[in-house]
Amino acid sequence: MTLVLQQLIIGLTNGMVFALIALGYTMVYGILELINFAHGDLFMLASFVALTLVGMLSIADLHGGALFGALLLVVAACALFSGGLNWTVDRVVYRRLRSAPKLAPLVSAIGVSFIFQNLGLFWGGLSMDVMGGGVAAAAPKAFPDLLPSDNLLGEGSALRITMKDVVVVLSSLAVMAGLFLLVRFTKLGKAMRATAQNPTAARLMGIDVDAVIGWTFAIGGALAGFAAVIYGLYINTIHYQMGYQNGLYAFTAAVLGGIGNIPGAVLGGLVIGVVRAFSDQAIGAEWQPAVLFSMLIVILVFRPQGLLGSTMREKV
Amino acid sequence: MRASHWLTISLAAVLVLGGCKKSAQAGSGGDPKTIVIVSSLPRTGSANAQTTTIVNGIRMAIEEAGGKVGDFTIKFEDWDDASAKKGDWDPEVEAANAEKAANNPDVMAYIGTYNSGAAKIAMPVLNKANLPMISPANTYTGLTKPGKGEPNEPQVYRPTGKITYFRVVPADDIQGPSAVKWMKQMGAKSVYILDDRNLYGKGLADTVEATAAADGLKVLGHEGIDPKAQEYKSLMAKIAALSPDFIYYGGTTQTNAGQLLKDMVAAGLKSKFMAPDGCYEDAFISAAGAEIANGRAHLTFGGVPPEKLTGKGAEFVKKYEERYKSKPEAYAVYGYVCAKVVLEAIAKAGKKDREAIRQAIAATEQKDGALGTWKFDANGDTSITLMSGNGVKDGKFDFITLLGN
């Protein structure tokens, strides 16, 4: 029983990270019907920014309030970086392909993803202490263990909840709530929903569609930046190829929840996290991807629109 | 429009750069006085730190000979068998390297591979071309020893029936039992075994499981992992409920050993961690983080660490440090010895002929070389069976004990 609870905690915490990345996929898809394949790699680049900052500001040596403040700064910088980069990519690449056939932006996104990966590979080769001196550019980089990982229930307890888990879950929930409020209650949110429903009509109503799309990329990117910091703090390893794996799971989460649907992406992420944990527990670690994707297929066969997706086009 | 051109150009640049990073083209050949030695090792990815020192070792041996053996000029080419796509050795690249070497009449020896899985691909190709291959690092037992791997091993790697493959490191039928012996020496009663489902890792984990069962070390479980997974927290939570004395991982740095160790600690496990020589490189410590690895990580290695080498071996380490201004990793001396063996064989054969050189390599007898005194047995294996057990202290590998016989 304790073990079931333990796996649930691990699953939900991991799921939060997938959900945060999934939001970026689902928002862009909702508004443009573009699968932004570069999103996972954007997340990866943001994690390199985070690690670089951690190294430059010697954050590993800080404690208490100073550590908290420094982490907020890292979060802000990463969100700004990846939001800005995502906006720029849209401005420079996808925006020019708005009226092109659907495949053109898709293939461009794959191209951008490769460029990002190579940037990550280059970044890992910088001669910084946090990058392992840059000796092996492609090697996984250790992200310092900044949050205390003592068991909050006492070291004797079989169940293990750490400050790390609490921080990951609570801060992710706060960010998601913020996003929900933004989309539901602000003028920009309304414009985003309108653009998602019908770009032409939105334009006729005087909405600057391109600006709204730009904002969508910026917000989705910022979420990836936040996720990158959380990922570094929780998993403690970053790697130039991690964008692919995490992107794949997050994209799957978005599809599972109903692509284009914001609560759906969160639900999808959590479901994937939990299924992974229980598959490791009950079946065996080597079967994890097989179990996960079989489940995806079964769900999509019975609910092609995803868990929360509607057949109606109501997106973002 | 301009921006999309820019994108196309940068994409093309990325592709071209990726392509060019591979080896320089082998010369068209024909010079009867030039002998080419190639190495095929993963030069892209985290094994690169290790393979760089292997290549440095090879270059040192050739430099010591003045780049010549008798009338022959020795040319060395450093080939990569990894791809950026995989970040690790790539079967396609290894196959292409083997074909290229086999078809170049100037190539007289193939030093490699680093990964046993890659050797499996190159061996039959080179065997058909009768091109001697000598590995500084492969340890999978089935590559050479009949009856210890799959039923069709090792014949399947020797289509011509001749022995063209040699290795200078002891194989895993020695490393696996040494690991079990060491765990028992440290007082372990139980072990949980994981492997990366690769040829090398799984082979080794299977040997450890079989030996442990026979030696009275309780095996609480054995399962494969997905080496590309982000984390192993739920796996470790499951193992934590069994609280084994040791977790043994049959795998390498490149198959995520660092993350496993990290998550073991995060799950609150008090177990120790043991892994084979595939993790015996600095990249492993930097992946796991020194704090985590200190005192917990235990690595077996098919030889003794550089600082424990004596005689010619110690001389090698000293010269290496002078020449390259850095410390050699564990396998550097094996690269050096591989090149030495090849150069001596060329001298003995006295002609540019693959068969003559192959026979000379097979007859190698090293007396007081960098690895001591040894020779190849009928399977192409080294007669050395000495291994070492190493821990991690203050973020550095720390020799603990000698294992094996």
Interface residues (C-beta under 8 A of the other chain):
Chain A: L3 Q6 Q7 I10 G11 N14 V92 V93 R96 L97 S108 G111 V112 F114 I115 Q117 N118 L121 G132 V135 A136 A137 A138 A139 P140 K141 A142 P144 D145 S149 N151 E155 A158 R160 T162 K164 I235 N236 T237 Y240 Q241 M242 Q245 N246 R276 A277 F278 D280 Q281 G284 A285 E286 Q288 P289
Chain B: M1 A3 S4 W6 L7 S10 L11 V14 G18 T44 G45 S46 A47 N48 A49 A84 G87 L194 R197 E223 G224 I225 D226 K228 A229 Q230 E231 Y232 K233 S234 L235 A237 K238 A240 A241 T253 N256 G258 Q259 K262 A266 A267 G268 D282 A283 S286 A287 A288 G289 E291 I292
